[in-house]
Amino acid sequence: MSCQTGIVASSKLATYLASNSHHSDRCIKITIEDEELQLIQNRIAAGDYESDWDRNVMVCVEDDEPCYIFYRLDQKAKYVKKKRGDGAFNYVFMSYVPMDAGVKNKMLYAATRATLKRIFGDNRIATEFNCTLREELSLQAYKNHVLSKGSAAPMTEAEKELAQVKKDEAAMRSQMSNNSATLPGLNLPATQDLLTNLEKFKKGFINYLQIKLDTETEELKLWDCANIKASELPEKVPAEEPRYHLFNFNHEFEGNNLWSVVFIYSCPGYSVPVKQRMMYSSTKACFLDSLANMDIEIAAKREISEGDEVKEVDIYEMIHPQKHASRAHFIKPKAPSRGGRRLIR
């Protein structure tokens, strides 16, 4: 069972959900570990859902550990076709991601949430909510959530997903706003070394920058800066890790000497961990916006998987695409002259 982020359900979780044994459980805890959805705990029902809530949910959740919780209610689902041995109960789905969980975990859990719901069964979920504080998972908090839903206008599933995406993005922006050294408009902090060299690049002192997104410290770092020839660019592309590259290409075009900045995002492929790919992909647009705010004009952009894709001729064609010759229009030949009338004997 795979999802858009590349995260898959572990064999243990897949087997557990495929069986009917989980219908006797009150609380199910799932986390993302080693790029898989892992079953961490499943706790059996002892009383009704209210008496079981805090002694199950609040016990299995840790303050600093993101997780998903499925909590079984006592009511049966209305729209599930019952099979033999299928309890068909309603569930509450909770996504818990602490405020200090880090950007990559926030993105990963947000992107995987919809797929986990499909794996579990959307029609079994009576209600869902997302939490950043452990206290928001209490029984009273759940009841408050249910009451607050009654005062809001109903939303479609698509509207709920869109609203949650906006909420997650706002939370990330709020978290990043406390960082002092940031690029204009960029959600991740940048080292001062990178900022300084971007100014040098802009003024023409250097023509090549390589930027690394450090997923541990969650900041953009300068990895390499130099004055290079276009023929040397392929050798600069790492074979094992993603990078952003800026290259100011000096060339001749139609009799003019030009300098054109190209942006290259290199990513070796699916050998790169999912979290790292997501971080680079999600930060790229903001980084380009920030370059524009700094008056660094990008003439061409390209995503590549290896250095051989950016040879000098490739860079030239990125900036000045060849115009394909237009097809010759078919000209209908004139009808042969019929001349004067002929007398046929």
Buried (B, 14 or more C-beta within 10 A) or exposed (E): BEBEBBBBBBEEBBEBBEEEEBEEBBBBBBBBEEEBBBBBBBBEBEEEBEEBBEBBBEEBBEEEBBBBBBBBBEEEBEEBEEEEEEBBBBBBBBBBBBEEBBBBBBBBBBBBBBBBBEBBBEBBBBBBBBBBEBEBBBBEBBEEBEEEEEEEEEEEEEEEBEEBEEEBBEBBEEBBEEBEEBBEBBBBBBBEEBBEBBEEBBEEEBBBBBBBBBBEEBBBBBBBBEEBEBEEBBEBBBEEBBBBBBBBBEBEEEEEEEEBBBBBBBBBEEEBBBBBBBBBBBBBEBBBBBBEEBEBEEBBEBBBBBBEBBBBEBBBEBBBEEEEEEEEEEEEEEEEEEEEEEEEE
